[in-house]
Amino acid sequence: MAFINYVTQIQFEAGALKLLPQECERIGIRRPLIVTDAGIKAAGLLQAALDALPGMEAAVYDQTPSNPTEAAVREATNVFHDQACDGLIALGGGSAIDCAKGVAIAARHEGPLKTYATIEGGSPRITDRCLPLIAVPTTSGTGSEVARGAILILDDGRKLGFHSWHLVPRAAICDPDLTLGLPARLTAATGMDAVAHCMETFMAPAFNPPADGIALDGLERAWKHIERATRDGSDREARLNMMSASMQGAMAFQKGLGCVHSLSHSLGGIDPRLHHGTLNAVFLPAVVQFNASAQSIRKENRLARMAHAMGLPAPDTIGQAIKDMNARLGLPDGLAAMGVGEAQFDAIIDGAMADHCHKTNPRLATRDDYRAMLQQSM
């Protein structure tokens, strides 16, 4: 049976940050904890959010790491309780939003976070006791502001997914002005994350035509505008379309992702310094090639439809087009350039085989398949 669910209330416009007070009032948040990071604070965006909440006492946790951890969730949860907060505002990229989702679980559920991880059978244990959350993205990549999942590194070192419709933010405030001036390298890496979401969810075999349509449109927007956004941080049209593509990728990936993300989640847990979107960009060509022979891909002409959305002449040009795009964006040309070595392959494969995205790829990968994809991505 296909399960299709859309999704949450979204405020999408330049300057939408000004709507933060009305969304707090609508949801019933009177004393929020703002979950963010040091970079957002240094860029002045935290102060902009505080200025948008005149007369409201807001607590702040601004130490979210680039890959959110169980330790950070604990720290933020302690601030939430110490400051007698009643809801959450996540301000930042996917890391801050996912950290806030971890707090939404931890503040109202007993036991360690691993109890609620998807691969531990924890999704049904996440209940409507989750804290109300408003998400304000400042990058265009993860789309976590409209997604039911969060990715967190646990105390035991595993990078695991947490999935529940109770984790979907009650409101998403998508203000492309908040991404103006985002550094080129981060724009490129997060933008390729959005591309990967749109491509992987479109290739996933589950039946969800709305997700397919949203993903294809998102892919077309991202592919057309990512270079412009990277080259000129003040290009408002490009920034708007990249934020839309990011949102669309996450709206669509309720359908499922695949080997790109199972590999990225695994390697990102092994070395948290590696950026998730950059890893996705590097893994995409090998995974597209691996998926090309899948029955669902061939029967429904999925690679041809993606190539059309990307303005490419033929399906077999997709992999090279992604590599060329990565080069133009200034991203690494492979894993070796990121400091990854073959000695890590077994550990990466172990994590990928256990990841929640492994089984939603259109072809079920074996250990040898993953090894080949890693080798091709070096």
Rosetta blueprint (number, residue, H / E / L):
1 M L
2 A L
3 F L
4 I L
5 N L
6 Y L
7 V L
8 T L
9 Q E
10 I E
11 Q E
12 F E
13 E L
14 A L
15 G L
16 A H
17 L H
18 K H
19 L H
20 L H
21 P H
22 Q H
23 E H
24 C H
25 E H
26 R H
27 I H
28 G L
29 I L
30 R L
31 R L
32 P E
33 L E
34 I E
35 V E
36 T L
37 D L
38 A H
39 G H
40 I H
41 K H
42 A H
43 A L
44 G L
45 L H
46 L H
47 Q H
48 A H
49 A H
50 L H
51 D H
52 A L
53 L L
54 P L
55 G L
56 M L
57 E L
58 A L
59 A E
60 V E
61 Y E
62 D L
63 Q L
64 T L
65 P L
66 S L
67 N L
68 P L
69 T E
70 E H
71 A H
72 A H
73 V H
74 R H
75 E H
76 A H
77 T H
78 N H
79 V H
80 F H
81 H H
82 D H
83 Q L
84 A L
85 C L
86 D L
87 G E
88 L E
89 I E
90 A E
91 L E
92 G E
93 G L
94 G H
95 S H
96 A H
97 I H
98 D H
99 C H
100 A H
101 K H
102 G H
103 V H
104 A H
105 I H
106 A H
107 A L
108 R L
109 H L
110 E L
111 G L
112 P L
113 L H
114 K H
115 T H
116 Y H
117 A L
118 T H
119 I H
120 E H
121 G L
122 G L
123 S H
124 P H
125 R H
126 I L
127 T L
128 D L
129 R L
130 C L
131 L L
132 P L
133 L E
134 I E
135 A E
136 V E
137 P E
138 T L
139 T L
140 S L
141 G L
142 T L
143 G L
144 S H
145 E H
146 V H
147 A L
148 R L
149 G E
150 A E
151 I E
152 L E
153 I E
154 L L
155 D L
156 D L
157 G L
158 R L
159 K E
160 L E
161 G E
162 F E
163 H E
164 S L
165 W H
166 H H
167 L H
168 V L
169 P L
170 R L
171 A E
172 A E
173 I E
174 C E
175 D L
176 P H
177 D H
178 L H
179 T H
180 L L
181 G L
182 L L
183 P L
184 A H
185 R H
186 L H
187 T H
188 A H
189 A H
190 T H
191 G H
192 M H
193 D H
194 A H
195 V H
196 A H
197 H H
198 C H
199 M H
200 E H
201 T H
202 F H
203 M H
204 A L
205 P L
206 A L
207 F L
208 N L
209 P H
210 P H
211 A H
212 D H
213 G H
214 I H
215 A H
216 L H
217 D H
218 G H
219 L H
220 E H
221 R H
222 A H
223 W H
224 K H
225 H H
226 I H
227 E H
228 R H
229 A H
230 T H
231 R H
232 D L
233 G L
234 S L
235 D L
236 R H
237 E H
238 A H
239 R H
240 L H
241 N H
242 M H
243 M H
244 S H
245 A H
246 S H
247 M H
248 Q H
249 G H
250 A H
251 M H
252 A H
253 F H
254 Q H
255 K H
256 G L
257 L L
258 G L
259 C H
260 V H
261 H H
262 S H
263 L H
264 S H
265 H H
266 S H
267 L H
268 G H
269 G H
270 I H
271 D L
272 P L
273 R L
274 L L
275 H L
276 H H
277 G H
278 T H
279 L H
280 N H
281 A H
282 V H
283 F H
284 L H
285 P H
286 A H
287 V H
288 V H
289 Q H
290 F H
291 N H
292 A L
293 S L
294 A L
295 Q H
296 S H
297 I H
298 R H
299 K H
300 E L
301 N L
302 R H
303 L H
304 A H
305 R H
306 M H
307 A H
308 H H
309 A H
310 M L
311 G L
312 L L
313 P L
314 A L
315 P H
316 D H
317 T H
318 I H
319 G H
320 Q H
321 A H
322 I H
323 K H
324 D H
325 M H
326 N H
327 A H
328 R H
329 L H
330 G L
331 L L
332 P L
333 D L
334 G L
335 L L
336 A H
337 A H
338 M H
339 G L
340 V L
341 G L
342 E H
343 A H
344 Q H
345 F H
346 D H
347 A H
348 I H
349 I H
350 D H
351 G H
352 A H
353 M H
354 A H
355 D L
356 H L
357 C L
358 H H
359 K H
360 T H
361 N L
362 P L
363 R L
364 L L
365 A L
366 T L
367 R H
368 D H
369 D H
370 Y H
371 R H
372 A H
373 M H
374 L H
375 Q H
376 Q H
377 S L
378 M L
